[in-house]
Amino acid sequence: MLGKLAAGGAEGLLLIQDSVSCEGRTLLKSFAAASAQRGECVQVLSFDIPEEEFKAGFSAAAASQLLYHDAFRDPLGWTGQGCGLALEEFGTSELVARLTATTAGPSTVVLDSISWLLLRLPFPRVCQVLAQLPKRAKVAGLKISRIVALLHGDLHQTGQLEALHTLARVVVKVEPAPEPVPGGDGAARVAVTLHRKTGGKVMQKKEYFTVLPDFILKCLGELPEGGVSREENDQEVPVTVDPAANLTFNLRLSEAERQAKESVPLPYQFSEEKKSSLLQTPANLGKIYYEPDAADDVDEEDPDDDLDV
C-alpha cells in the first residue's frame, strides 16, 4: 500500500506522523521525490530546517522540480526583506496567491512540518487552511494533487492528533522495526498506514520499508500479525493453564467424594416407585358431576362468575 500511495495512489491530505524514536522526514522526502519523478511541481513549505538541509540527497532531476518557500530563516518577518514565507502568510488566500505565481501545472505541496505551525497558530486556523487550500487553488487555476505534511506526534495532545487524522485522507505512522528485516538495504522501519478511500472504504496495513539513496522508497513486505515473525509464531508452544493451581482452597474431589456426590439424588430426579405413585389414579376418589340448567347465566369471559363486571 505504501508504494502505491507514493506513486500517486491517493489525493488530498497525507500525514506522516513520526516520533522521537523514529524520524519521518526521510519518508516525506521520498514522497516528494516520487512526485518529482512523475513530472509534478513540488512546492515545499519548510519551517523546521533550512533549504540546504532539505535539498540534500535529492537527485538532480528531482531537485529541479522542487520549488522552495523558505519559512525557516525569517518566519516572523523581522528582517523586512520579504523574500521568504512569513508566519502571517499562512492563510488560504495568501498561499493560493504564492503558489499560483510560481507554477500552473499539477503540484504537490510539502509541509515540513505542520507541528511548527500548530505550536504557533490557532489549531482551527491550521485545519481550515489544510481543508480549503486545494479547493481555493482549483478555483484560481492550480491543481494541488496532494498535501504531504510531516507531523511530530510527540508534541501534540491526543485530541489534536485525532482531529488531524479525521481531516486527512491518508495517515502514515512510522515506527522502529521490532527486528532486523532480511533484504533491507539500510535501516528498515515500520509504516502503519490508514487509507480512507473515496467510496468510504477504510484500509489499514503495517509494512516494512526502507529509503534508498535519492530517496527511493523500497517496501519490504507486510508486518505479520502481532508484530512478530511467522517463524516465531510457528515455534511457540501453547501453554496449558491449570485453573485449580495456586488456590487457597481445594477445588478437586477425591474418588470417594466423587462417588458420594454422584449417589445423592437431585431434586428433579425421581425413582421409578415415586413416578408410578404420582401417575397412578386412586380408585376411591370422588367425582363431581355438573349439569347446567336453563336458568344458568354462563359468561364465556367469566366462567367462574368471580369477576365484578
Backbone bond lengths (Angstrom), bond angles and torsions (degrees), N, CA, C in turn:
res aa  C-N    CA-C-N  psi(-1)  N-CA   C-N-CA  omega(-1)  CA-C   N-CA-C  phi
1 M - - - 1.461 - - 1.524 111.54 -
2 L 1.333 117.79 -40.71 1.459 120.98 -176.94 1.520 111.17 -63.11
3 G 1.331 117.36 -39.20 1.456 120.16 178.49 1.516 112.34 -65.01
4 K 1.335 117.48 -39.11 1.463 120.43 178.19 1.520 111.34 -66.78
5 L 1.325 116.83 -37.79 1.462 119.76 178.62 1.524 110.96 -66.31
6 A 1.329 116.93 -40.61 1.461 119.60 178.04 1.519 111.60 -66.24
7 A 1.328 116.94 -28.46 1.461 121.04 178.76 1.518 112.87 -82.13
8 G 1.319 117.75 7.80 1.461 120.94 177.75 1.506 114.23 97.24
9 G 1.330 117.65 25.02 1.454 120.60 -176.74 1.507 115.35 -78.78
10 A 1.314 119.16 -0.46 1.468 121.21 -180.00 1.518 108.83 -150.18
11 E 1.321 115.33 143.48 1.455 121.70 176.07 1.521 109.60 -111.86
12 G 1.323 115.56 169.36 1.456 119.92 -179.17 1.516 111.55 98.40
13 L 1.323 115.51 -156.45 1.462 121.64 -177.19 1.521 110.40 -85.00
14 L 1.326 116.27 128.08 1.461 122.98 177.45 1.520 107.84 -122.19
15 L 1.327 116.16 117.99 1.464 122.08 -179.24 1.520 109.79 -101.13
16 I 1.320 115.95 132.99 1.461 122.35 171.62 1.521 106.57 -112.31
17 Q 1.330 116.27 107.56 1.467 121.67 -175.57 1.522 109.36 -100.61
18 D 1.328 115.52 121.68 1.453 119.97 177.67 1.520 109.97 -117.43
19 S 1.307 116.57 -173.67 1.461 122.15 -179.76 1.515 108.09 -149.96
20 V 1.319 115.79 -179.66 1.458 119.29 -179.33 1.526 111.13 -69.22
21 S 1.333 117.98 -21.57 1.465 121.48 -179.82 1.520 112.92 -85.18
22 C 1.339 117.91 -15.57 1.468 120.71 -177.94 1.520 108.62 -156.05
23 E 1.331 116.93 115.28 1.462 120.42 -177.82 1.526 110.60 -79.81
24 G 1.336 115.71 152.37 1.457 120.66 -178.04 1.509 114.25 -119.16
25 R 1.339 118.16 3.25 1.470 120.32 -178.43 1.524 111.55 -66.77
26 T 1.327 117.24 -33.34 1.464 119.62 178.08 1.522 110.91 -62.80
27 L 1.332 116.91 -42.12 1.460 119.86 176.88 1.524 110.73 -66.87
28 L 1.328 117.60 -36.75 1.465 121.06 175.94 1.521 110.71 -59.40
29 K 1.328 117.10 -43.37 1.459 120.34 179.35 1.525 111.51 -67.97
30 S 1.330 117.60 -31.78 1.466 119.41 177.98 1.524 111.18 -67.08
31 F 1.340 117.72 -35.85 1.463 120.21 174.76 1.524 110.36 -66.81
32 A 1.342 116.88 -38.74 1.463 119.99 177.69 1.525 111.02 -65.38
33 A 1.337 117.48 -41.08 1.460 120.82 178.73 1.524 111.35 -65.64
34 A 1.340 117.62 -38.41 1.461 120.52 178.43 1.524 111.05 -65.34
35 S 1.328 117.73 -39.07 1.466 120.54 176.85 1.519 110.84 -65.74
36 A 1.333 117.36 -38.86 1.462 120.44 178.60 1.523 111.38 -66.06
37 Q 1.333 117.86 -36.59 1.459 120.78 178.30 1.524 111.86 -67.17
38 R 1.321 117.80 -26.62 1.468 120.74 176.49 1.524 112.10 -80.82
39 G 1.308 117.72 -1.28 1.451 121.06 179.15 1.507 114.27 90.10
40 E 1.314 117.68 6.78 1.458 120.14 178.66 1.527 110.18 -81.58
41 C 1.324 114.92 152.12 1.452 120.51 173.90 1.527 108.51 -83.28
42 V 1.313 116.81 129.32 1.461 122.03 -177.19 1.526 108.07 -105.09
43 Q 1.332 115.88 110.60 1.459 121.92 179.24 1.530 108.15 -94.14
44 V 1.312 116.82 114.15 1.459 122.56 -174.97 1.521 109.03 -103.55
45 L 1.332 115.90 119.50 1.464 122.04 172.79 1.525 106.74 -105.20
46 S 1.319 115.92 100.76 1.463 120.86 -171.62 1.516 110.10 -105.41
47 F 1.336 115.32 124.10 1.459 122.35 178.74 1.525 112.06 -115.30
48 D 1.334 117.55 -26.74 1.467 121.14 -171.94 1.523 113.97 -87.36
49 I 1.328 117.31 -39.18 1.467 120.73 -172.56 1.521 109.42 -131.54
50 P 1.341 118.22 158.93 1.468 120.59 178.68 1.519 112.24 -72.24
51 E 1.312 114.93 168.91 1.463 121.29 -175.71 1.523 111.99 -62.49
52 E 1.330 117.53 -42.27 1.462 120.31 -177.35 1.521 111.33 -62.47
53 E 1.318 116.90 -39.39 1.466 120.14 -179.58 1.519 111.46 -70.61
54 F 1.328 117.66 -35.91 1.461 119.21 -179.71 1.531 111.08 -70.56
55 K 1.323 117.68 -40.63 1.461 120.50 -176.15 1.519 112.87 -78.66
56 A 1.307 118.10 -11.50 1.464 120.37 -178.61 1.525 110.57 -65.15
57 G 1.335 115.62 129.42 1.459 121.14 176.97 1.505 114.92 101.22
58 F 1.328 119.59 -13.72 1.461 121.56 178.15 1.527 109.90 -76.88
59 S 1.318 115.18 148.77 1.456 119.47 173.37 1.525 109.68 -70.58
60 A 1.325 116.20 164.69 1.464 119.89 -178.54 1.525 111.31 -63.67
61 A 1.339 116.58 -37.52 1.464 119.17 179.96 1.519 111.40 -67.65
62 A 1.334 116.87 -40.41 1.463 119.58 179.83 1.519 111.32 -71.91
63 A 1.340 117.22 -37.70 1.462 119.94 -179.59 1.519 111.83 -65.06
64 S 1.344 116.95 -28.85 1.465 119.18 179.24 1.518 112.50 -70.36
65 Q 1.331 117.70 -18.16 1.466 121.52 179.90 1.528 112.19 -93.26
66 L 1.326 118.41 -3.35 1.459 121.58 -177.95 1.521 110.56 -88.52
67 L 1.314 115.99 128.76 1.461 122.74 171.78 1.521 106.92 -112.34
68 Y 1.304 116.20 112.65 1.459 122.39 -170.31 1.520 110.24 -98.48
69 H 1.329 115.18 126.66 1.463 122.08 174.67 1.526 106.80 -111.10
70 D 1.313 116.17 105.30 1.459 122.33 -171.20 1.526 110.47 -79.87
71 A 1.324 115.69 111.31 1.465 121.37 173.58 1.521 111.11 -114.73
72 F 1.338 115.90 14.62 1.462 120.48 -177.53 1.526 112.40 -93.32
73 R 1.320 118.19 -42.22 1.460 120.82 -172.14 1.525 112.22 -72.71
74 D 1.316 117.76 -42.39 1.467 120.29 -176.38 1.528 109.26 -139.64
75 P 1.345 118.79 68.48 1.474 120.24 -175.05 1.522 113.65 -67.87
76 L 1.328 118.56 -24.63 1.466 121.43 -178.38 1.522 112.70 -98.75
77 G 1.324 117.93 -0.61 1.454 121.59 177.37 1.512 114.26 69.22
78 W 1.313 117.75 33.31 1.468 120.77 -177.23 1.533 112.10 -74.76
79 T 1.321 117.75 -29.27 1.466 119.28 -178.12 1.518 112.43 -73.95
80 G 1.321 117.02 -23.97 1.457 120.66 179.56 1.506 114.80 76.60
81 Q 1.328 118.50 8.65 1.461 120.73 -179.50 1.527 111.90 -77.80
82 G 1.328 117.01 -32.00 1.459 120.49 175.72 1.506 114.86 70.66
83 C 1.319 118.21 20.53 1.462 120.39 -178.95 1.522 112.39 -88.53
84 G 1.319 117.82 -24.48 1.451 121.20 -177.89 1.516 112.06 -102.71
85 L 1.321 114.94 -172.41 1.465 122.49 179.14 1.518 108.58 -95.63
86 A 1.317 116.45 119.04 1.460 121.25 179.68 1.517 110.07 -91.67
87 L 1.320 115.42 159.98 1.459 120.65 -178.11 1.521 111.69 -62.84
88 E 1.324 117.00 -36.61 1.463 120.66 -178.25 1.522 112.31 -69.43
89 E 1.326 117.68 -14.20 1.462 121.42 178.59 1.522 112.75 -85.69
90 F 1.327 116.92 -2.75 1.463 118.29 179.71 1.526 109.00 -80.03
91 G 1.298 114.68 79.21 1.456 123.75 174.92 1.512 108.37 -141.37
92 T 1.313 117.33 163.41 1.459 120.25 -175.11 1.518 111.57 -62.99
93 S 1.315 117.84 -49.60 1.465 120.86 -177.87 1.521 111.36 -65.16
94 E 1.334 117.16 -42.97 1.462 120.38 -178.48 1.526 111.56 -65.26
95 L 1.347 117.21 -41.49 1.458 119.80 -179.62 1.519 111.68 -69.69
96 V 1.332 117.53 -38.25 1.464 120.03 177.90 1.524 110.13 -61.93
97 A 1.320 117.10 -43.51 1.465 120.25 178.72 1.524 111.52 -63.20
98 R 1.324 117.59 -39.47 1.463 120.94 -179.44 1.520 111.28 -70.55
99 L 1.328 117.88 -42.49 1.460 120.95 -176.31 1.518 111.92 -72.34
100 T 1.325 118.10 -40.97 1.466 120.69 -179.64 1.525 112.17 -69.62
101 A 1.309 117.63 -21.06 1.469 120.02 179.89 1.516 112.34 -76.29
102 T 1.317 117.90 -15.62 1.462 120.95 -175.73 1.519 113.34 -104.67
103 T 1.324 119.27 -27.41 1.458 121.50 -177.94 1.514 109.46 -156.02
104 A 1.337 115.05 160.46 1.459 120.71 178.02 1.521 112.15 -124.17
105 G 1.337 117.92 -8.48 1.451 120.86 -178.34 1.512 112.45 -86.16
106 P 1.329 117.67 -178.32 1.471 121.10 177.09 1.525 110.51 -59.44
107 S 1.312 115.62 136.83 1.463 120.39 -173.71 1.517 110.67 -132.10
108 T 1.312 114.37 152.26 1.459 123.47 169.09 1.522 107.90 -116.06
109 V 1.319 116.39 124.52 1.458 121.44 179.90 1.526 108.17 -96.55
110 V 1.326 116.55 126.87 1.462 122.94 -179.32 1.520 108.25 -112.89
111 L 1.329 116.60 125.00 1.466 122.75 178.31 1.526 109.18 -109.57
112 D 1.327 116.03 117.82 1.465 121.34 -179.97 1.534 108.72 -129.99
113 S 1.297 117.40 92.71 1.448 127.06 -2.15 1.527 109.14 -126.37
114 I 1.317 115.01 166.06 1.458 120.12 177.15 1.525 111.52 -73.49
115 S 1.317 117.27 -21.10 1.469 120.04 178.87 1.528 111.32 -64.53
116 W 1.326 116.93 -36.99 1.468 120.49 177.97 1.523 110.34 -59.06
117 L 1.333 116.74 -39.13 1.465 120.93 179.70 1.522 111.50 -72.30
118 L 1.325 116.84 -40.51 1.465 120.24 -177.47 1.520 112.13 -65.94
119 L 1.320 117.22 -26.19 1.463 120.48 179.16 1.525 112.64 -82.01
120 R 1.336 117.84 -8.54 1.465 120.58 -175.72 1.522 114.07 -127.00
121 L 1.313 117.91 -15.53 1.461 121.92 -179.60 1.520 109.55 -120.05
122 P 1.344 117.83 157.60 1.470 119.68 175.46 1.526 110.88 -59.78
123 F 1.308 115.26 138.93 1.466 120.42 -177.53 1.532 112.31 -59.16
124 P 1.351 120.45 -43.77 1.474 119.17 178.76 1.524 113.16 -61.54
125 R 1.318 117.37 -34.24 1.467 119.68 -179.72 1.519 111.25 -64.71
126 V 1.320 117.15 -43.33 1.461 120.37 179.59 1.527 110.46 -64.07
127 C 1.321 117.19 -41.79 1.470 120.61 179.42 1.524 111.25 -64.51
128 Q 1.313 117.60 -40.06 1.462 120.75 178.65 1.524 111.72 -63.52
129 V 1.323 117.04 -41.18 1.466 119.74 178.77 1.524 110.54 -64.18
130 L 1.327 117.61 -43.32 1.463 120.80 179.89 1.521 111.74 -63.15
131 A 1.322 117.28 -36.06 1.462 120.74 -177.72 1.526 112.31 -79.96
132 Q 1.328 118.51 -35.03 1.463 121.73 -172.88 1.521 114.04 -94.24
133 L 1.321 118.10 -18.85 1.462 120.20 -174.16 1.527 113.43 -59.17
134 P 1.349 121.88 -48.38 1.477 119.27 179.66 1.526 112.92 -61.90
135 K 1.334 118.13 -38.02 1.466 120.28 -178.68 1.522 111.33 -69.30
136 R 1.324 116.78 -44.90 1.461 119.85 -179.59 1.535 111.22 -67.26
137 A 1.325 116.14 -35.40 1.462 119.14 177.60 1.525 111.46 -67.56
138 K 1.326 117.35 -35.65 1.461 120.54 178.14 1.518 111.27 -64.71
139 V 1.330 116.80 -38.18 1.464 120.41 176.45 1.527 110.54 -63.48
140 A 1.329 116.52 -35.21 1.468 121.07 -179.76 1.522 112.80 -81.55
141 G 1.342 118.11 -1.06 1.455 121.20 177.43 1.508 115.15 97.08
142 L 1.321 118.75 10.95 1.463 122.59 179.85 1.519 109.21 -116.43
143 K 1.320 115.97 127.84 1.461 120.56 177.37 1.522 109.40 -95.98
144 I 1.328 116.00 117.28 1.465 121.98 174.09 1.527 107.35 -99.45
145 S 1.316 115.78 106.75 1.464 119.79 -176.48 1.519 111.45 -66.34
146 R 1.314 116.28 -43.29 1.458 120.00 -177.84 1.524 109.79 -158.30
147 I 1.318 114.14 156.58 1.460 121.97 173.33 1.526 106.75 -116.50
148 V 1.318 116.76 115.20 1.462 122.23 179.94 1.522 107.17 -104.12
149 A 1.321 116.74 115.58 1.465 121.80 -174.41 1.518 109.98 -122.17
150 L 1.316 115.30 137.02 1.465 121.84 175.15 1.522 109.07 -91.32
151 L 1.327 115.67 130.74 1.464 122.20 -176.64 1.521 108.86 -126.53
152 H 1.327 116.25 122.44 1.466 121.06 176.48 1.530 108.18 -88.49
153 G 1.330 116.06 101.62 1.460 120.59 -172.76 1.511 114.57 -64.55
154 D 1.330 118.27 -24.35 1.463 120.81 -177.72 1.524 112.90 -71.30
155 L 1.317 117.91 -16.22 1.462 121.13 -172.10 1.520 113.89 -94.72
156 H 1.322 118.41 -3.07 1.460 119.98 -171.33 1.522 110.80 -129.17
157 Q 1.325 114.25 159.14 1.454 120.83 178.65 1.530 110.42 -75.40
158 T 1.324 114.38 161.04 1.463 119.63 -177.17 1.522 111.61 -63.13
159 G 1.325 117.64 -38.99 1.460 120.26 179.99 1.514 112.46 -62.70
160 Q 1.330 117.52 -39.55 1.457 120.33 177.95 1.524 111.29 -67.24
161 L 1.319 116.90 -39.96 1.461 119.88 178.51 1.521 111.26 -63.70
162 E 1.330 116.95 -42.26 1.464 119.94 179.51 1.521 111.42 -65.45
163 A 1.329 117.51 -37.65 1.465 120.33 177.88 1.527 111.05 -64.97
164 L 1.321 117.10 -41.67 1.460 120.18 177.83 1.522 111.47 -67.40
165 H 1.320 117.89 -36.96 1.464 120.71 177.15 1.526 110.77 -63.87
166 T 1.322 117.35 -36.53 1.463 120.65 177.71 1.521 111.10 -67.42
167 L 1.317 116.51 -35.34 1.464 121.26 -179.08 1.520 111.93 -73.08
168 A 1.319 118.16 -28.43 1.466 122.23 -173.68 1.518 111.33 -84.05
169 R 1.326 115.29 150.36 1.459 121.15 172.78 1.526 110.77 -81.95
170 V 1.328 116.40 -34.65 1.466 121.71 -179.17 1.525 108.29 -134.13
171 V 1.330 116.28 134.63 1.464 122.59 175.30 1.526 107.68 -124.85
172 V 1.326 116.03 123.37 1.465 121.98 178.91 1.523 107.86 -118.34
173 K 1.324 116.78 115.66 1.462 122.06 176.20 1.524 108.26 -101.52
174 V 1.317 116.26 124.82 1.465 120.48 179.94 1.524 108.91 -98.65
175 E 1.335 114.79 137.40 1.458 122.29 -177.89 1.520 109.11 -138.00
176 P 1.331 117.99 157.18 1.471 119.25 174.74 1.523 110.57 -67.11
177 A 1.319 115.40 147.58 1.461 119.92 177.62 1.521 109.56 -71.27
178 P 1.348 118.74 134.10 1.468 120.23 -178.83 1.515 114.14 -71.11
179 E 1.343 116.96 -16.38 1.459 120.38 -177.26 1.522 108.57 -155.10
180 P 1.330 118.59 159.46 1.469 120.29 176.22 1.524 110.95 -61.25
181 V 1.322 115.37 140.31 1.459 121.12 -177.64 1.519 108.59 -107.96
182 P 1.337 118.62 123.18 1.469 119.68 177.78 1.526 110.57 -67.76
183 G 1.314 115.89 138.79 1.458 121.19 179.02 1.503 114.18 88.43
184 G 1.328 117.78 1.96 1.455 120.53 -179.73 1.518 111.28 -86.00
185 D 1.329 116.77 120.93 1.464 121.95 178.73 1.523 108.43 -90.85
186 G 1.300 117.47 76.04 1.459 121.19 -177.45 1.508 109.91 129.42
187 A 1.331 114.87 -168.19 1.461 120.72 -178.52 1.526 109.15 -77.17
188 A 1.322 116.17 110.89 1.461 120.47 179.60 1.521 109.89 -79.56
189 R 1.318 115.46 146.24 1.451 122.28 178.22 1.521 109.05 -134.71
190 V 1.315 115.29 174.18 1.463 121.80 -179.00 1.518 108.35 -113.53
191 A 1.316 116.25 134.00 1.459 122.76 175.49 1.518 108.77 -114.90
192 V 1.317 116.57 119.36 1.466 122.59 174.86 1.523 106.32 -99.14
193 T 1.325 116.51 106.94 1.460 122.13 -171.02 1.514 110.24 -107.74
194 L 1.334 115.98 129.84 1.462 123.57 174.20 1.517 107.36 -117.29
195 H 1.336 116.76 118.22 1.465 122.35 -175.14 1.523 109.37 -120.87
196 R 1.325 115.71 117.00 1.466 121.66 174.84 1.523 108.42 -96.31
197 K 1.318 116.49 112.15 1.454 120.29 -177.94 1.523 110.79 -82.17
198 T 1.344 114.90 168.10 1.463 120.06 -175.71 1.519 111.48 -64.00
199 G 1.322 117.97 -36.27 1.454 120.91 -178.74 1.511 114.92 -75.84
200 G 1.323 118.26 -0.37 1.457 121.72 179.90 1.511 114.53 100.72
201 K 1.332 117.83 -8.44 1.458 120.65 179.81 1.520 110.17 -73.96
202 V 1.325 116.43 138.59 1.462 122.41 -179.44 1.526 108.34 -115.97
203 M 1.324 116.06 128.12 1.459 121.63 179.45 1.522 109.21 -122.21
204 Q 1.328 115.90 142.86 1.461 121.48 178.68 1.524 108.93 -137.88
205 K 1.337 115.47 133.80 1.459 121.13 179.45 1.518 110.02 -143.09
206 K 1.341 114.51 152.06 1.461 122.16 172.62 1.524 107.54 -113.81
207 E 1.324 116.00 126.47 1.455 120.62 -175.04 1.527 110.35 -135.14
208 Y 1.324 114.64 147.54 1.456 120.72 167.51 1.527 108.53 -83.51
209 F 1.314 116.24 142.24 1.461 119.50 176.11 1.520 109.08 -151.26
210 T 1.305 114.77 161.71 1.458 122.31 171.96 1.515 108.12 -145.55
211 V 1.310 116.72 160.04 1.462 122.15 -178.63 1.520 107.97 -115.24
212 L 1.334 115.90 120.76 1.455 122.90 -178.58 1.527 110.08 -85.88
213 P 1.321 118.20 173.65 1.470 119.80 175.03 1.526 112.08 -55.54
214 D 1.324 116.09 153.69 1.468 124.29 -172.77 1.524 111.12 64.57
215 F 1.330 116.44 19.08 1.467 123.52 176.17 1.531 111.64 57.26
216 I 1.314 114.54 45.94 1.464 121.07 175.23 1.527 107.77 -90.47
217 L 1.310 116.17 123.46 1.463 121.60 -177.87 1.521 110.00 -80.50
218 K 1.323 116.19 132.47 1.459 122.29 177.10 1.516 108.76 -126.81
219 C 1.323 116.51 117.59 1.468 122.11 178.05 1.526 109.26 -88.38
220 L 1.321 116.20 136.95 1.470 122.32 -174.52 1.517 113.06 -111.33
221 G 1.309 117.59 13.60 1.460 120.12 177.96 1.510 112.15 106.59
222 E 1.330 114.34 166.88 1.454 120.49 -177.81 1.521 111.04 -79.64
223 L 1.309 114.25 152.79 1.461 121.13 177.03 1.522 108.64 -78.85
224 P 1.348 119.60 132.70 1.466 120.82 178.49 1.519 111.42 -62.78
225 E 1.330 114.68 165.45 1.461 120.80 179.55 1.514 110.38 -62.11
226 G 1.320 116.62 136.01 1.453 122.15 178.78 1.509 114.57 82.61
227 G 1.341 117.29 -2.68 1.450 120.16 176.30 1.516 114.96 79.81
228 V 1.351 118.79 11.61 1.461 121.92 177.96 1.514 108.06 -121.77
229 S 1.301 116.23 164.96 1.451 120.44 -176.78 1.518 110.90 -72.83
230 R 1.330 114.63 156.35 1.466 119.13 179.89 1.522 110.77 -67.45
231 E 1.359 116.98 -30.57 1.459 118.60 178.32 1.518 111.19 -63.19
232 E 1.331 116.76 -39.34 1.458 119.82 179.04 1.518 110.80 -67.39
233 N 1.326 116.48 -35.17 1.462 118.99 177.91 1.518 111.15 -65.74
234 D 1.362 116.52 -37.33 1.456 119.18 -179.50 1.523 111.67 -69.93
235 Q 1.336 117.29 -30.92 1.453 120.31 -177.09 1.517 113.23 -83.70
236 E 1.305 117.31 -11.56 1.459 119.53 -178.68 1.526 110.63 -70.67
237 V 1.309 117.45 133.80 1.462 123.36 178.39 1.521 107.98 -101.23
238 P 1.323 117.41 126.45 1.464 118.23 179.99 1.520 111.57 -62.93
239 V 1.291 116.77 132.88 1.462 123.10 -178.11 1.521 108.97 -94.13
240 T 1.346 116.02 126.65 1.458 121.27 178.05 1.522 109.17 -88.44
241 V 1.297 116.03 123.94 1.461 121.95 -178.03 1.519 108.81 -98.10
242 D 1.334 116.16 128.67 1.457 122.06 177.82 1.528 108.49 -92.73
243 P 1.337 118.69 111.39 1.467 119.44 -178.14 1.522 113.31 -70.24
244 A 1.336 117.57 -17.74 1.465 119.91 -178.18 1.520 113.13 -92.73
245 A 1.335 116.84 2.19 1.463 118.72 -178.85 1.522 111.05 -83.48
246 N 1.337 114.89 149.30 1.474 122.65 175.07 1.531 112.48 58.90
247 L 1.331 116.35 39.68 1.465 120.13 176.87 1.527 109.50 -103.19
248 T 1.320 116.31 155.01 1.470 121.27 178.59 1.520 112.33 -84.46
249 F 1.311 117.87 -2.63 1.461 121.26 179.10 1.521 107.88 -136.09
250 N 1.359 115.15 162.87 1.455 121.04 -177.05 1.520 109.34 -86.46
251 L 1.330 115.54 118.64 1.457 120.20 -179.49 1.526 111.92 -98.71
252 R 1.330 117.32 -7.17 1.457 120.63 -177.87 1.531 110.27 -101.81
253 L 1.353 116.14 157.03 1.464 123.30 179.23 1.525 109.25 -113.94
254 S 1.319 114.16 143.64 1.461 118.66 173.20 1.523 108.87 -77.02
255 E 1.334 116.24 171.50 1.460 119.86 -178.77 1.521 111.19 -65.34
256 A 1.332 118.61 -38.92 1.471 121.20 178.21 1.526 110.88 -66.34
257 E 1.335 116.41 -40.76 1.469 119.39 178.53 1.525 111.26 -66.59
258 R 1.335 116.25 -34.91 1.457 119.12 179.18 1.535 110.84 -67.82
259 Q 1.346 117.21 -40.99 1.469 120.02 178.46 1.521 111.13 -66.59
260 A 1.335 117.34 -39.27 1.463 119.73 177.83 1.524 111.32 -65.09
261 K 1.320 116.45 -35.99 1.466 119.87 178.61 1.522 111.09 -67.20
262 E 1.329 116.39 -41.07 1.457 119.66 -178.52 1.526 112.25 -72.19
263 S 1.347 118.30 -24.18 1.472 120.76 -179.09 1.523 113.05 -80.42
264 V 1.314 118.34 -14.58 1.469 120.91 -179.81 1.524 108.76 -78.21
265 P 1.346 118.40 122.17 1.469 119.63 179.30 1.528 110.81 -72.89
266 L 1.296 114.21 142.11 1.461 120.11 178.17 1.520 110.13 -82.67
267 P 1.327 118.40 157.02 1.478 120.44 -176.19 1.519 113.75 -60.46
268 Y 1.323 117.65 -29.34 1.465 119.56 -177.04 1.530 112.01 -94.01
269 Q 1.323 117.99 5.28 1.451 121.26 177.33 1.533 109.62 -103.28
270 F 1.350 117.35 128.64 1.469 123.14 -177.12 1.520 109.22 -117.08
271 S 1.318 114.69 146.15 1.463 119.90 174.39 1.524 109.41 -77.14
272 E 1.334 115.33 168.50 1.461 119.73 -179.69 1.522 111.06 -65.51
273 E 1.356 119.40 -36.86 1.460 121.44 178.85 1.525 111.24 -63.88
274 K 1.339 115.86 -41.69 1.463 118.13 -178.86 1.520 111.10 -70.42
275 K 1.339 116.90 -36.06 1.457 119.29 177.76 1.524 111.31 -62.80
276 S 1.338 116.85 -44.78 1.475 120.31 -178.96 1.517 111.17 -67.16
277 S 1.347 118.18 -36.24 1.463 120.34 179.50 1.525 111.68 -69.17
278 L 1.316 117.34 -33.31 1.465 120.04 179.25 1.522 112.24 -76.21
279 L 1.327 116.37 -32.72 1.461 119.59 -177.35 1.526 112.92 -87.42
280 Q 1.335 119.00 -15.04 1.468 121.57 -178.03 1.526 110.05 -81.94
281 T 1.322 116.59 134.07 1.466 122.63 179.86 1.531 109.67 -91.85
282 P 1.328 118.79 121.17 1.481 120.58 179.44 1.532 111.20 -64.07
283 A 1.361 115.49 146.09 1.476 119.67 -177.69 1.518 112.82 -81.63
284 N 1.341 120.07 -20.03 1.460 122.17 -174.90 1.523 113.16 -94.13
285 L 1.335 118.31 14.20 1.459 120.06 177.78 1.520 110.18 -78.52
286 G 1.352 117.76 142.19 1.448 121.78 177.30 1.511 111.94 -81.21
287 K 1.325 115.36 163.80 1.445 122.29 179.76 1.519 109.37 -126.60
288 I 1.282 116.93 148.55 1.466 123.45 179.41 1.518 108.14 -113.52
289 Y 1.301 114.56 127.83 1.467 121.09 178.01 1.520 108.18 -113.30
290 Y 1.313 117.72 132.31 1.463 122.35 -179.91 1.515 108.23 -126.87
291 E 1.322 114.45 126.47 1.455 121.43 177.10 1.521 108.20 -119.65
292 P 1.316 119.05 106.51 1.476 120.45 -180.00 1.522 110.66 -67.74
293 D 1.355 115.31 142.04 1.460 120.21 176.14 1.520 109.17 -103.53
294 A 1.302 115.45 -179.98 1.468 120.79 -175.46 1.512 112.53 -69.53
295 A 1.349 118.79 -23.52 1.469 121.31 -177.11 1.527 113.13 -82.57
296 D 1.322 116.51 -9.30 1.466 118.80 -179.13 1.531 110.55 -67.96
297 D 1.332 114.52 132.86 1.470 121.47 176.62 1.532 107.61 -102.68
298 V 1.307 115.13 92.64 1.462 120.61 -176.27 1.530 109.45 -94.53
299 D 1.324 114.23 121.60 1.467 120.27 176.54 1.528 107.96 -102.98
300 E 1.332 116.13 121.36 1.463 118.99 -177.86 1.524 111.97 -64.52
301 E 1.344 117.20 -29.70 1.457 119.93 178.79 1.523 112.29 -80.45
302 D 1.358 117.83 -17.96 1.462 122.00 179.26 1.520 108.97 -138.46
303 P 1.347 117.79 71.31 1.474 119.17 -175.88 1.520 113.31 -67.13
304 D 1.330 119.34 -25.04 1.463 121.86 -179.88 1.516 112.68 -87.35
305 D 1.302 117.57 -6.38 1.468 122.37 179.50 1.534 111.43 55.56
306 D 1.340 115.22 44.24 1.461 119.10 -179.13 1.525 112.65 -116.79
307 L 1.329 117.17 7.43 1.457 121.14 178.13 1.514 109.96 -104.27
308 D 1.324 115.51 138.04 1.464 120.88 178.92 1.523 108.18 -88.62
309 V 1.312 115.71 85.55 1.464 121.27 -176.60 1.529 110.24 -99.57
